[in-house]
Amino acid sequence: MGVLEMSITAQALDSVYGRSAAGVRARLERDGLGGWHDLADAETDSEGRISEWRDKKLERGLYRIVFDSDYYFVGLGVSAAYPEIIVTFRMQDETDSYQIQVMLSPYSYSTHFRIA
């Protein structure tokens, strides 16, 4: 049996249209000496998911995902009050899978954090 490692997935949902938010750009960063460091960039798929980060080898620490909501809403012809949505979270256990979800609208957002 293989060794379990930390993994992360993300999902963006569009609360205005009640659907997955496909095409949202996102950046995964880790806190380190001197500030935040980029680990990976991705874009949500047709289901609003970013799954390719699941294969990244991660360690305990502080992470954040920066969702580019401005790019997404401009593509829909809408101006967003929050051009970026930053979700900061702590990864604590080497065997956990972390799921981060953000629900977008032009003037509000909410987040959900789940450990599987």
C-alpha positions as CSV (number, residue, x, y, z in Angstrom):
1,M,0.0,0.0,0.0
2,G,1.4,3.5,-1.0
3,V,2.1,6.3,1.4
4,L,-0.7,8.8,1.6
5,E,0.2,12.4,0.9
6,M,-1.5,15.8,1.3
7,S,-3.5,16.8,-1.7
8,I,-5.7,19.7,-2.7
9,T,-8.6,20.3,-5.0
10,A,-10.5,23.5,-5.7
11,Q,-13.9,24.4,-7.1
12,A,-15.6,27.6,-8.2
13,L,-19.3,28.0,-8.4
14,D,-21.3,30.9,-10.0
15,S,-24.1,31.9,-7.6
16,V,-25.6,34.3,-10.1
17,Y,-26.3,31.7,-12.8
18,G,-26.5,28.7,-10.5
19,R,-23.8,26.7,-12.3
20,S,-20.2,25.7,-12.1
21,A,-17.8,28.6,-12.9
22,A,-15.7,27.3,-15.8
23,G,-12.7,29.3,-16.8
24,V,-11.8,30.9,-13.5
25,R,-8.0,31.5,-13.3
26,A,-6.5,30.5,-9.9
27,R,-3.1,30.5,-8.3
28,L,-1.9,28.2,-5.5
29,E,0.6,29.9,-3.2
30,R,2.5,28.8,0.0
31,D,3.7,31.1,2.8
32,G,7.4,31.0,3.2
33,L,10.4,33.1,4.1
34,G,9.8,36.6,2.9
35,G,6.1,36.1,1.9
36,W,4.0,34.1,-0.5
37,H,5.5,31.9,-3.2
38,D,3.7,30.7,-6.3
39,L,3.3,26.9,-6.6
40,A,1.0,26.5,-9.5
41,D,-1.5,28.2,-11.8
42,A,-4.6,26.6,-13.2
43,E,-8.0,27.3,-14.7
44,T,-11.3,25.7,-13.6
45,D,-12.7,23.1,-16.0
46,S,-16.3,22.8,-17.2
47,E,-17.3,21.6,-13.7
48,G,-15.6,24.5,-12.1
49,R,-12.9,22.2,-10.7
50,I,-9.1,22.3,-10.5
51,S,-8.0,18.8,-10.1
52,E,-4.4,18.9,-11.3
53,W,-3.2,20.2,-8.0
54,R,-4.1,16.9,-6.4
55,D,-0.8,15.4,-7.7
56,K,1.4,18.1,-6.2
57,K,3.5,17.1,-3.2
58,L,2.7,19.4,-0.4
59,E,3.8,19.8,3.2
60,R,2.2,21.2,6.3
61,G,1.9,25.0,6.3
62,L,-0.1,28.0,5.3
63,Y,-1.4,28.1,1.8
64,R,-3.7,30.3,-0.2
65,I,-5.6,30.2,-3.5
66,V,-6.1,33.4,-5.4
67,F,-9.1,33.2,-7.6
68,D,-9.2,35.8,-10.5
69,S,-12.9,36.7,-10.3
70,D,-12.4,39.8,-12.3
71,Y,-11.2,37.9,-15.4
72,Y,-14.2,35.5,-15.0
73,F,-16.9,38.2,-14.7
74,V,-15.4,40.4,-17.4
75,G,-15.8,37.5,-19.7
76,L,-19.5,37.5,-18.8
77,G,-19.8,41.2,-19.4
78,V,-20.1,42.0,-15.7
79,S,-18.0,44.2,-13.4
80,A,-17.0,42.6,-10.1
81,A,-16.5,44.4,-6.9
82,Y,-13.9,41.8,-5.8
83,P,-11.3,41.4,-8.6
84,E,-9.6,38.7,-6.6
85,I,-10.8,36.3,-4.0
86,I,-8.1,35.0,-1.7
87,V,-8.8,32.0,0.4
88,T,-6.0,31.4,3.0
89,F,-6.0,28.1,4.9
90,R,-3.7,25.8,6.9
91,M,-2.7,22.3,5.9
92,Q,-1.9,20.3,9.0
93,D,-1.8,16.5,8.3
94,E,0.2,14.7,5.7
95,T,-2.5,12.2,5.0
96,D,-5.5,14.6,4.4
97,S,-7.1,15.7,1.2
98,Y,-8.2,19.3,1.3
99,Q,-11.1,20.7,-0.8
100,I,-11.5,24.4,-1.1
101,Q,-14.7,25.7,-2.7
102,V,-15.6,29.3,-3.5
103,M,-19.1,30.6,-4.6
104,L,-18.7,33.7,-6.7
105,S,-21.0,36.6,-7.5
106,P,-20.1,40.1,-8.6
107,Y,-20.7,41.7,-5.2
108,S,-20.2,38.8,-2.7
109,Y,-18.5,35.5,-2.2
110,S,-18.4,32.6,0.2
111,T,-16.0,29.8,0.8
112,H,-16.2,26.3,2.1
113,F,-13.3,24.2,3.4
114,R,-13.4,20.4,3.7
115,I,-10.9,17.8,4.8
116,A,-11.5,14.4,3.3
